[in-house]
Amino acid sequence: MSVGIAFAGAAWAAGGTADVPASVAEGKDFGCGAKGQKPCPMQGWMKTVMQSATTSGDGAKIASALEYVAAKPPPGMPKWVAISKDGVEKAKKGDIDGAKASCKACHDLYKAEYKAKLRDAAF
């Protein structure tokens, strides 16, 4: 699956600040996620639950983790649920690579923006 979108995180990653939230442009310290800090809520969950599920190759575990993700769409990320549910269906059918591809699609689309705006939000 190929997904392409331009968003504020791209400007930020390129060193610009156009359309980037003031807190990010000013270098907000989220208090989590950086080297030497505790993991941010979603980051910690991804490292323990999702990484364990995908590493195991167990379709049921991956589907369960992706169902959890689908139930927690952040505001302003309209494709989050559809991408997650696509991964759920693939995992349930035993298409582990397809399920992992849905993870990548979501990361490609939303990871930078999520980190820039919501990294300290409860998950």
C-alpha positions in Angstrom: 0.0 0.0 0.0 1.4 3.4 -0.9 0.3 6.4 1.0 1.5 9.9 0.4 0.6 13.1 2.3 2.2 16.4 3.1 2.0 17.6 6.7 3.5 20.0 9.1 6.0 17.4 10.4 7.7 17.4 7.0 8.5 21.1 7.3 9.7 20.6 10.8 11.9 17.6 9.8 13.4 19.7 7.0 14.4 22.4 9.5 11.5 24.8 8.8 8.8 25.9 11.2 6.0 26.8 8.8 2.7 25.3 9.9 4.3 23.6 12.9 2.7 24.1 16.3 4.4 26.8 18.4 5.3 24.3 21.1 7.3 22.3 18.6 8.8 25.3 16.8 10.0 26.6 20.2 11.4 23.2 21.1 8.9 22.1 23.7 10.2 19.5 26.1 7.6 16.8 26.3 9.3 15.2 29.3 9.3 11.8 27.6 10.7 9.9 24.7 14.1 11.4 24.4 17.3 9.6 25.4 17.5 9.3 29.1 13.8 10.0 29.6 10.9 7.6 30.2 9.1 6.5 27.1 6.1 8.5 26.0 2.8 6.7 26.5 2.3 5.4 23.0 6.0 4.9 22.5 6.1 2.6 25.6 3.0 0.7 24.5 4.4 0.2 21.0 7.7 -1.1 22.3 6.1 -3.5 24.7 2.8 -4.6 23.2 3.0 -4.0 19.4 6.7 -5.0 19.0 6.1 -8.2 21.0 3.1 -9.0 18.8 4.8 -8.4 15.5 8.0 -10.1 16.5 6.0 -13.2 17.5 4.4 -13.4 14.1 1.2 -14.4 15.9 -1.7 -13.1 13.8 -4.1 -13.1 16.7 -1.8 -11.0 18.9 -1.2 -8.6 16.1 -4.9 -8.3 15.3 -5.6 -7.6 19.0 -3.0 -4.9 19.2 -4.2 -3.3 16.0 -7.8 -3.4 17.3 -6.6 -1.5 20.3 -4.9 1.1 18.1 -8.0 1.4 15.9 -10.0 2.3 19.0 -7.8 5.2 19.9 -7.7 7.6 16.8 -6.1 10.9 17.6 -7.8 14.1 16.4 -6.9 15.2 12.9 -5.7 11.8 11.7 -8.7 10.6 9.7 -7.1 7.5 8.1 -5.9 6.1 11.4 -8.8 3.7 12.0 -9.0 2.5 8.4 -5.3 1.7 8.3 -5.5 -0.1 11.6 -8.6 -2.1 10.7 -6.9 -3.1 7.4 -4.1 -4.5 9.4 -6.5 -6.3 11.7 -8.1 -8.1 8.8 -4.8 -9.1 7.3 -3.5 -10.4 10.6 -6.6 -12.4 11.1 -6.1 -14.0 7.7 -2.5 -14.9 8.6 -1.0 -12.2 6.3 1.6 -11.0 8.8 3.6 -9.1 6.2 0.4 -7.3 5.1 -0.4 -6.5 8.7 3.1 -5.1 9.2 2.6 -3.1 6.0 -0.4 -1.4 7.6 1.8 -0.4 10.5 4.3 1.1 8.2 1.6 3.0 6.3 0.3 4.5 9.5 3.9 5.4 10.6 4.7 6.9 7.2 1.5 9.0 7.4 1.3 10.0 11.0 4.4 9.2 13.1 6.2 12.6 12.7 3.0 14.6 13.2 2.0 12.5 16.3 5.5 12.9 17.8 5.4 16.7 17.1 2.0 17.3 18.6 0.8 14.4 20.8 3.8 12.4 22.0 2.9 13.1 25.7 -0.8 12.3 25.3 -2.3 9.4 27.2 -2.6 6.2 25.1 
